[in-house]
Amino acid sequence: MAFELNIFHPSKHVVWGGASGNADLVLVGNDWSGATFVMSFAATQGGTPIAGVTLGNAAAGSQGISASYDATYVHPETGAIVGATTIRPQIDETSLEALVWGSDPSADLVLHYDLLVTPVGGAQQVFCYGTFTLQPGVSD
């Protein structure tokens, strides 16, 4: 079942997600390391995806989405070993800086997104959706 996740990123001058882990999504109990991911961003809900920031499967550390499974992952509430997939999206600084900001470059840029996933042998589904709010930041 899809869930709404509204994302806030404080500056277009730093990478979003990636090795910092600040955008990680953890799926407890399932191995989606071989799944296909697509995360698209648009100016309006239901709008045309913005070129340059549609994320697909990529190696960790690259713009896109990497996924890794840890069979020894411990459930944070029960303490049971349940396994989990860490889904790690990343948008590079150059892609964020290239976004068209509109008439007021000091205003937040609010985009809409969804993250689609197709597990191996499964049907494509919406994993999460919401707004992606990007502040312009101050310096590089």
Backbone hydrogen bonds, N-H to C=O, Kabsch-Sander energy under -0.5 kcal/mol:
donor,donor_aa,acceptor,acceptor_aa,energy
3,F,127,F,-1.3
5,L,129,Y,-3.0
7,I,5,L,-0.5
7,I,131,T,-3.3
9,H,133,T,-3.0
12,K,135,Q,-0.6
14,V,11,S,-0.9
16,W,91,I,-2.5
17,G,15,V,-0.5
18,G,89,P,-2.4
20,S,17,G,-0.9
21,G,18,G,-2.2
24,D,21,G,-1.3
25,L,87,I,-2.5
27,L,25,L,-0.6
27,L,85,T,-2.9
28,V,26,V,-0.7
29,G,83,G,-3.4
30,N,27,L,-0.7
32,W,30,N,-0.9
35,A,32,W,-1.6
36,T,118,T,-2.1
38,V,116,L,-2.2
39,M,55,L,-2.6
40,S,114,D,-1.7
42,A,112,H,-2.7
43,A,48,T,-0.5
47,G,44,T,-2.5
50,I,41,F,-3.3
53,V,50,I,-1.2
55,L,39,M,-3.1
55,L,53,V,-0.6
57,N,37,F,-0.6
58,A,65,I,-2.2
62,S,59,A,-1.9
64,G,90,Q,-2.0
65,I,56,G,-2.6
66,S,88,R,-2.0
68,S,86,T,-1.8
70,D,84,A,-2.7
71,A,69,Y,-0.5
73,Y,70,D,-1.5
75,H,80,A,-3.3
79,G,75,H,-1.8
82,V,73,Y,-2.4
82,V,80,A,-0.8
83,G,73,Y,-1.7
84,A,70,D,-1.4
85,T,27,L,-2.4
86,T,68,S,-2.9
87,I,25,L,-3.5
87,I,85,T,-0.7
88,R,66,S,-3.3
88,R,86,T,-0.6
90,Q,64,G,-1.9
91,I,16,W,-2.3
96,L,92,D,-1.9
97,E,93,E,-2.9
98,A,94,T,-1.1
99,L,96,L,-1.2
107,A,104,D,-1.8
109,L,134,L,-3.0
110,V,108,D,-0.6
111,L,109,L,-0.6
111,L,132,F,-2.5
112,H,42,A,-3.1
113,Y,130,G,-2.4
114,D,40,S,-1.4
115,L,128,C,-3.0
116,L,38,V,-3.4
116,L,114,D,-0.6
117,V,125,Q,-2.7
118,T,36,T,-2.5
122,G,119,P,-2.7
125,Q,117,V,-2.3
127,F,115,L,-3.2
127,F,125,Q,-0.6
128,C,115,L,-1.0
129,Y,3,F,-1.6
130,G,113,Y,-1.9
132,F,111,L,-2.8
133,T,7,I,-3.1
133,T,131,T,-0.5
134,L,109,L,-2.9
134,L,132,F,-0.6
135,Q,9,H,-2.5
135,Q,133,T,-0.5
